[in-house]
Amino acid sequence: MREIQLKDAKATFSAVVDQAVRGNPAIITRHGRKEVVVLSFEEYEKLSQVPSLGRLLAAFPGEDSDLPARGEGLRDIDL
């Protein structure tokens, strides 16, 4: 993913948007810090549909007994 300074992104915003629509998102930086990402709406929709780990765990269809007890299956590691 390419990085563009904010001042350059402002000057060429249409081109930045066109590139994002074609699948080439851009990171916009301000004073050397990454501030925002410009990406296509289609890509945004895909990313917004990805469930969080918490939601996946909450939706687990099994019983509590299907999961190993905490600490089971851990092995000792020599440091």
DSSP file (Angstrom, degrees, kcal/mol; ACC not computed):
  #  RESIDUE AA STRUCTURE BP1 BP2  ACC     N-H-->O    O-->H-N    N-H-->O    O-->H-N    TCO  KAPPA ALPHA  PHI   PSI    X-CA   Y-CA   Z-CA
    1    1 A M              0   0    0      0, 0.0    25,-0.2     0, 0.0     2,-0.1   0.000 360.0 360.0 360.0 133.0    0.0    0.0    0.0
    2    2 A R  E     -a   26   0A   0     23,-0.9    25,-3.0     1,-0.0     2,-0.4  -0.469 360.0-137.4 -84.3 154.1    1.4    3.3   -1.0
    3    3 A E  E     -a   27   0A   0     23,-0.2     2,-0.4    -2,-0.1    25,-0.2  -0.911  18.8-173.6-110.9 138.3    1.8    6.3    1.3
    4    4 A I  E     -a   28   0A   0     23,-3.0    25,-2.8    -2,-0.4     2,-0.1  -0.994  26.2-118.9-132.0 135.7    1.0    9.8    0.3
    5    5 A Q  E  >  -a   29   0A   0     -2,-0.4     4,-2.4    23,-0.2     3,-0.5  -0.453  30.5-116.7 -68.9 147.5    1.5   13.1    2.2
    6    6 A L  H  > S+     0   0    0     23,-2.4     4,-2.5     1,-0.3     5,-0.2   0.880 113.9  53.9 -54.3 -44.2   -1.7   14.9    2.9
    7    7 A K  H  > S+     0   0    0      1,-0.2     4,-1.5     2,-0.2    -1,-0.3   0.882 111.7  45.4 -62.5 -37.0   -0.7   17.9    0.8
    8    8 A D  H  > S+     0   0    0     -3,-0.5     4,-1.4     2,-0.2    -1,-0.2   0.863 110.9  53.2 -72.7 -36.1   -0.1   15.7   -2.2
    9    9 A A  H  < S+     0   0    0     -4,-2.4     7,-0.2     1,-0.2    -2,-0.2   0.889 108.0  51.3 -65.4 -38.4   -3.3   13.8   -1.6
   10   10 A K  H >< S+     0   0    0     -4,-2.5     3,-0.9     1,-0.2    -1,-0.2   0.915 110.0  49.3 -62.8 -42.0   -5.3   17.1   -1.6
   11   11 A A  H 3< S+     0   0    0     -4,-1.5    -1,-0.2     1,-0.2    -2,-0.2   0.775 125.7  27.2 -69.8 -26.1   -3.7   18.1   -4.8
   12   12 A T  T 3X S+     0   0    0     -4,-1.4     4,-2.2     1,-0.1     3,-0.4  -0.123  76.3 137.3-127.3  36.5   -4.5   14.8   -6.6
   13   13 A F  H <> S+     0   0    0     -3,-0.9     4,-2.6     1,-0.3     5,-0.2   0.866  71.2  54.2 -57.8 -41.2   -7.5   13.6   -4.7
   14   14 A S  H  > S+     0   0    0      1,-0.2     4,-2.6     2,-0.2    -1,-0.3   0.911 110.6  47.2 -59.3 -41.8   -9.4   12.4   -7.7
   15   15 A A  H  > S+     0   0    0     -3,-0.4     4,-2.4     2,-0.2    -1,-0.2   0.881 110.2  52.5 -67.3 -37.9   -6.5   10.3   -8.8
   16   16 A V  H  X S+     0   0    0     -4,-2.2     4,-2.0    -7,-0.2    -2,-0.2   0.922 112.4  45.6 -62.8 -43.7   -6.2    8.9   -5.2
   17   17 A V  H  X S+     0   0    0     -4,-2.6     4,-2.5     2,-0.2    -2,-0.2   0.923 111.2  52.4 -65.4 -44.8   -9.9    7.9   -5.3
   18   18 A D  H  X S+     0   0    0     -4,-2.6     4,-1.5     1,-0.2    -2,-0.2   0.905 110.2  48.7 -58.2 -42.4   -9.6    6.4   -8.8
   19   19 A Q  H  <>S+     0   0    0     -4,-2.4     5,-2.6     1,-0.2    -1,-0.2   0.903 109.9  51.6 -64.3 -41.2   -6.7    4.3   -7.6
   20   20 A A  H ><5S+     0   0    0     -4,-2.0     3,-1.7     1,-0.2    20,-0.7   0.907 107.3  52.6 -62.9 -41.5   -8.6    3.1   -4.5
   21   21 A V  H 3<5S+     0   0    0     -4,-2.5    -1,-0.2     1,-0.3    -2,-0.2   0.836 106.2  55.0 -63.1 -32.1  -11.5    2.1   -6.7
   22   22 A R  T 3<5S-     0   0    0     -4,-1.5    -1,-0.3    -5,-0.2    -2,-0.2   0.402 131.6 -92.9 -82.4   3.6   -9.2    0.1   -8.8
   23   23 A G  T < 5S+     0   0    0     -3,-1.7    -3,-0.2    -4,-0.1    -2,-0.1   0.638  94.6 114.0  98.4  15.0   -7.9   -1.8   -5.8
   24   24 A N      < -     0   0    0     -5,-2.6    -3,-0.1    -6,-0.1    -2,-0.1  -0.717  47.1-169.1-119.1  79.9   -4.9    0.3   -4.8
   25   25 A P        -     0   0    0      0, 0.0   -23,-0.9     0, 0.0     2,-0.4  -0.174   8.3-144.2 -65.1 163.4   -5.7    1.9   -1.4
   26   26 A A  E     -aB   2  38A   0     12,-1.9    12,-2.9   -25,-0.2     2,-0.5  -0.978   7.8-136.6-133.0 143.6   -3.5    4.7   -0.1
   27   27 A I  E     -aB   3  37A   0    -25,-3.0   -23,-3.0    -2,-0.4     2,-0.5  -0.870  21.8-147.4 -94.7 128.0   -2.3    5.6    3.4
   28   28 A I  E     -aB   4  36A   0      8,-3.0     7,-2.7    -2,-0.5     8,-1.5  -0.861  15.2-161.8 -99.1 127.2   -2.4    9.4    3.9
   29   29 A T  E     -aB   5  34A   0    -25,-2.8   -23,-2.4    -2,-0.5     2,-0.4  -0.809  10.7-164.5-110.0 149.8    0.3   10.8    6.2
   30   30 A R  E >  S- B   0  33A   0      3,-2.5     3,-1.8    -2,-0.3   -25,-0.0  -0.984  80.6 -12.6-133.1 122.3    0.4   14.1    8.1
   31   31 A H  T 3  S-     0   0    0     -2,-0.4     3,-0.1     1,-0.3    -1,-0.1   0.854 130.4 -54.8  54.9  37.3    3.7   15.2    9.5
   32   32 A G  T 3  S+     0   0    0      1,-0.2     2,-0.4     0, 0.0    -1,-0.3   0.398 114.4 115.6  82.4  -3.2    5.1   11.7    8.9
   33   33 A R  E <  S-B   30   0A   0     -3,-1.8    -3,-2.5     1,-0.0     2,-0.4  -0.829  72.4-116.5-102.7 138.3    2.4   10.0   10.8
   34   34 A K  E     +B   29   0A   0     -2,-0.4    -5,-0.2    -5,-0.2     3,-0.1  -0.586  43.9 163.2 -70.5 124.1   -0.1    7.6    9.2
   35   35 A E  E     -     0   0A   0     -7,-2.7     2,-0.3    -2,-0.4    -6,-0.2   0.808  51.8  -1.9-112.9 -48.0   -3.5    9.2    9.7
   36   36 A V  E     -B   28   0A   0     -8,-1.5    -8,-3.0     2,-0.0     2,-0.4  -0.920  53.0-133.2-144.5 166.2   -6.1    7.6    7.3
   37   37 A V  E     -B   27   0A   0     -2,-0.3     2,-0.6   -10,-0.2   -10,-0.2  -0.990  12.0-150.8-123.6 133.8   -6.6    5.1    4.6
   38   38 A V  E     +B   26   0A   0    -12,-2.9   -12,-1.9    -2,-0.4     2,-0.3  -0.925  33.2 154.6-102.4 118.4   -8.4    5.7    1.3
   39   39 A L        -     0   0    0     -2,-0.6   -18,-0.1   -14,-0.2   -19,-0.1  -0.931  46.7 -84.0-139.5 163.9  -10.0    2.5    0.0
   40   40 A S     >  -     0   0    0    -20,-0.7     4,-2.2    -2,-0.3     5,-0.1  -0.258  34.2-121.0 -66.5 154.4  -12.9    1.6   -2.2
   41   41 A F  H  > S+     0   0    0      1,-0.2     4,-2.7     2,-0.2     5,-0.2   0.871 114.5  57.8 -62.6 -36.5  -16.4    1.4   -0.6
   42   42 A E  H  > S+     0   0    0      1,-0.2     4,-1.9     2,-0.2    -1,-0.2   0.922 108.1  45.3 -59.2 -44.9  -16.5   -2.3   -1.8
   43   43 A E  H  > S+     0   0    0      2,-0.2     4,-2.3     1,-0.2    -1,-0.2   0.889 111.0  53.7 -66.8 -39.1  -13.3   -3.1    0.2
   44   44 A Y  H  X S+     0   0    0     -4,-2.2     4,-2.5     1,-0.2    -2,-0.2   0.923 107.1  51.5 -60.0 -45.1  -14.7   -1.2    3.2
   45   45 A E  H  X S+     0   0    0     -4,-2.7     4,-0.9     1,-0.2    -1,-0.2   0.905 109.0  50.7 -60.8 -41.4  -17.9   -3.3    3.1
   46   46 A K  H >< S+     0   0    0     -4,-1.9     3,-0.7     1,-0.2     4,-0.4   0.935 113.0  45.7 -59.9 -45.9  -15.9   -6.5    3.0
   47   47 A L  H >< S+     0   0    0     -4,-2.3     3,-1.0     1,-0.2    -2,-0.2   0.851 108.5  55.7 -68.0 -34.5  -13.8   -5.4    6.0
   48   48 A S  H 3< S+     0   0    0     -4,-2.5    -1,-0.2     1,-0.2    -2,-0.2   0.681 102.3  58.1 -74.1 -15.4  -16.8   -4.2    8.0
   49   49 A Q  T << S+     0   0    0     -4,-0.9    -1,-0.2    -3,-0.7    -2,-0.2   0.541  77.6 106.6 -89.2  -8.3  -18.5   -7.7    7.7
   50   50 A V  S <  S-     0   0    0     -3,-1.0     2,-0.1    -4,-0.4    -3,-0.0  -0.604  71.9-130.7 -74.1 120.4  -15.6   -9.5    9.3
   51   51 A P        -     0   0    0      0, 0.0     2,-0.1     0, 0.0    -2,-0.1  -0.358  18.7-112.6 -72.5 152.5  -16.8  -10.5   12.8
   52   52 A S     >  -     0   0    0      1,-0.1     4,-2.1    -2,-0.1     5,-0.2  -0.349  27.2-109.8 -75.3 162.9  -14.6   -9.8   15.9
   53   53 A L  H  > S+     0   0    0      1,-0.2     4,-2.6     2,-0.2     5,-0.2   0.890 120.0  55.9 -60.7 -39.2  -13.1  -12.7   17.8
   54   54 A G  H  > S+     0   0    0      1,-0.2     4,-2.4     2,-0.2    -1,-0.2   0.906 107.6  47.6 -60.8 -42.3  -15.5  -11.9   20.7
   55   55 A R  H  > S+     0   0    0      2,-0.2     4,-1.6     1,-0.2    -1,-0.2   0.889 111.2  51.3 -66.9 -38.4  -18.5  -12.3   18.4
   56   56 A L  H  < S+     0   0    0     -4,-2.1    -2,-0.2     2,-0.2    -1,-0.2   0.928 112.4  45.6 -63.3 -43.9  -17.1  -15.5   17.0
   57   57 A L  H >< S+     0   0    0     -4,-2.6     3,-1.4     1,-0.2    -2,-0.2   0.899 111.2  52.5 -66.4 -39.7  -16.6  -16.9   20.5
   58   58 A A  H 3< S+     0   0    0     -4,-2.4    -1,-0.2     1,-0.3    -2,-0.2   0.804 108.8  51.4 -65.5 -28.0  -20.1  -15.8   21.6
   59   59 A A  T 3< S+     0   0    0     -4,-1.6    -1,-0.3    -5,-0.2    -2,-0.2   0.364  75.8 136.9 -90.3   5.3  -21.6  -17.5   18.6
   60   60 A F    <   -     0   0    0     -3,-1.4    -3,-0.1     1,-0.2    -4,-0.0  -0.345  44.6-154.4 -56.8 121.5  -19.9  -20.9   19.3
   61   61 A P        +     0   0    0      0, 0.0    -1,-0.2     0, 0.0    -3,-0.0   0.589  61.8  87.8 -79.6  -9.4  -22.6  -23.5   18.8
   62   62 A G  S    S-     0   0    0      1,-0.1     2,-0.2     2,-0.1     5,-0.0  -0.068  81.3 -95.3 -83.1-175.9  -21.1  -26.1   21.1
   63   63 A E    >   -     0   0    0      1,-0.1     3,-1.7     0, 0.0     4,-0.4  -0.558  34.7-108.3 -93.3 161.7  -21.5  -26.8   24.8
   64   64 A D  G >  S+     0   0    0      1,-0.3     3,-1.4    -2,-0.2    -1,-0.1   0.846 119.5  61.9 -57.6 -33.4  -19.1  -25.6   27.5
   65   65 A S  G 3  S+     0   0    0      1,-0.3    -1,-0.3     4,-0.0     4,-0.1   0.646  89.2  70.7 -70.8 -12.9  -17.8  -29.1   27.9
   66   66 A D  G <  S+     0   0    0     -3,-1.7    -1,-0.3     2,-0.1    -2,-0.2   0.710  89.9  73.1 -73.3 -19.1  -16.7  -29.1   24.2
   67   67 A L  S <  S-     0   0    0     -3,-1.4     3,-0.1    -4,-0.4     2,-0.1  -0.761  91.3-112.9 -97.6 140.5  -13.9  -26.7   25.2
   68   68 A P        -     0   0    0      0, 0.0     3,-0.1     0, 0.0    -2,-0.1  -0.384  40.8 -98.3 -67.2 148.9  -10.8  -27.8   27.2
   69   69 A A    >   -     0   0    0      1,-0.1     3,-2.2    -4,-0.1    -4,-0.0  -0.330  53.3 -83.8 -63.9 150.0  -10.5  -26.4   30.7
   70   70 A R  T 3  S+     0   0    0      1,-0.3    -1,-0.1    -3,-0.1     3,-0.1  -0.315 117.5  19.8 -58.4 131.8   -8.3  -23.5   31.0
   71   71 A G  T >  S+     0   0    0      1,-0.4     3,-1.3    -3,-0.1    -1,-0.3   0.137  91.8 126.6  94.4 -20.2   -4.7  -24.6   31.3
   72   72 A E  T <  S+     0   0    0     -3,-2.2    -1,-0.4     1,-0.2     3,-0.1  -0.454  71.7  21.6 -69.6 142.5   -5.3  -28.1   29.9
   73   73 A G  T 3  S+     0   0    0      1,-0.3    -1,-0.2    -2,-0.1     2,-0.2   0.470  88.9 133.2  83.1   0.2   -3.0  -29.0   27.1
   74   74 A L    <   -     0   0    0     -3,-1.3     2,-0.3     1,-0.0    -1,-0.3  -0.588  42.5-149.7 -82.5 147.2   -0.3  -26.5   27.9
   75   75 A R        -     0   0    0     -2,-0.2     2,-0.2    -3,-0.1    -1,-0.0  -0.844  20.2-102.7-116.9 156.4    3.2  -27.8   28.0
   76   76 A D        -     0   0    0     -2,-0.3     2,-0.5     1,-0.0    -1,-0.0  -0.541  33.3-156.0 -74.9 138.2    6.2  -26.7   30.0
   77   77 A I        -     0   0    0     -2,-0.2     2,-0.5     2,-0.0    -1,-0.0  -0.971   9.7-138.0-119.0 125.6    8.6  -24.5   28.1
   78   78 A D              0   0    0     -2,-0.5    -2,-0.0     1,-0.1     0, 0.0  -0.708 360.0 360.0 -81.3 123.9   12.3  -24.3   29.2
   79   79 A L              0   0    0     -2,-0.5    -1,-0.1     0, 0.0    -2,-0.0   0.428 360.0 360.0 -96.5 360.0   13.5  -20.8   29.0
